[in-house]
Amino acid sequence: MNKKISIPIIPIIIAIIVIAIIIVTIFNKGTQEKTSKLSKVYEKMIANQTYVFTRYDFEEKNKLITYRKKDKTLIDMYNSGEHSSTLVIEGDTYLIWHKNKEYFVYPNNNLDEEILTTNLKNIIDSEYTEGKEKIYGKTYKYEEYNGVSDFLISSPRDLDINSIKTRFYFKGNELVYLKTIYDVVDEETGERTQVEELQTVKVEYEVEDNVFEIPSDYAEA
């Protein structure tokens, strides 16, 4: 007589559930790891629509500050001592030259209104690699994006556009530095030299309303 084989159903069900939980956990972990730190910075800026994004090089010879509050944008630029600003408010753009205390008005022109977040959106949609690097004696994690040239300080004629990449460095989830790396190629010898442009970055989420006011002693040109 054949004996019936008893199969323990309950332990099998428990094993299947455990395996399913492990698979879901691994999947979720992988999905979370694909969310870049830079995208979190971008998402917070977009959610608040109020931020200050400051970046500058060594000794602050070149500095750019983007102020945003709802429907108002101010881009403050310092280039080797020259200070100029682009103010976008109510759909109009004001180009301000502080040295001369004058400004130009461009009605119905708001192209620069969201230029920073537009650039960041394009970047975070790209693939990136991760790494670690020491800056000023401290080690930071970074995300590196190939082909990103939005934060270039200089643009030499012999720059190899295909070599450009930008690294974004984080302290926790806080963006603290960025570095644009590229090659310049000697036209005569073909010798390649790598150039690195390091900038300090600070992102804040409070903006005073008076930032968007043109000084009363400035005149329209």
Number of C-alpha atoms within 10 A of each C-alpha: 3 4 5 6 6 6 8 8 8 9 10 11 11 11 11 12 12 11 12 12 12 12 12 11 12 12 12 12 11 11 10 10 10 11 11 18 21 20 15 15 15 17 15 13 19 13 8 13 17 20 20 20 17 19 21 21 18 11 7 15 12 19 21 21 19 22 24 28 19 10 13 21 26 23 23 17 18 16 13 10 11 12 16 19 20 21 25 27 19 12 14 16 23 21 17 23 17 14 9 11 16 17 21 14 15 13 13 12 15 19 11 15 23 15 14 16 15 12 14 17 15 10 20 17 10 11 12 16 11 13 11 12 12 10 11 6 7 8 13 17 17 24 19 19 20 18 17 22 18 13 17 17 16 9 10 9 9 12 19 14 14 11 14 20 19 26 22 21 29 20 13 10 13 15 19 18 21 23 20 24 20 23 19 19 17 12 10 6 7 9 10 15 11 13 13 14 16 21 23 17 20 15 17 12 15 14 14 10 10 8 15 19 10 16 12 7 7 14 13 11 11
